[in-house]
Amino acid sequence: MDVSLDFETRTTIDLKTAGSTRYAQHPTTDVWCACFYVPELDDIVVWRPGMPHGVLAELAANPDVIFRAWNAAFERRIWREIMVKRYGFPDIPLERWRCTAAEAAACALPRKLESAARVLGAVQQKDDAGHRLMLRMAKPRRFLPDGTPEWWDTPDRVERLIAYCMQDVR
């Protein structure tokens, strides 16, 4: 069974300058949510910090489950550095990951999800407003006088970010 997975994350460092490994390992990096499509349920499931591990842990522990993600190297690093080390999920071996961006590139499609979806004329398209919100929520809103980051974590923004993540999975 193939499970499509996407994370939305936040941190105080810049992904482009740090690279995905340093980004995932940084102590301020955390997961806003993980959204994943489970074919057996024909549904997208959401996991957030503080929730039980549930079906996501069961899928991770199942050697017959393949995890698919656009730019899977990022999701793999977040999985290993945050989900396994911080939240106690089982590790997912490298051979159980598939990169849909690499598959698209092998078919001469664009490497950006929104461009590939547009070129293919896919019914599901990238959520541009959600993308802008994700970029904002990936960084602190501000820093308190003691240096503590304050996040864009109002319930309405978090729910909108989850909707964006679910659309990326679609």
Disulfide bonds with the S-S distance in Angstrom:
none
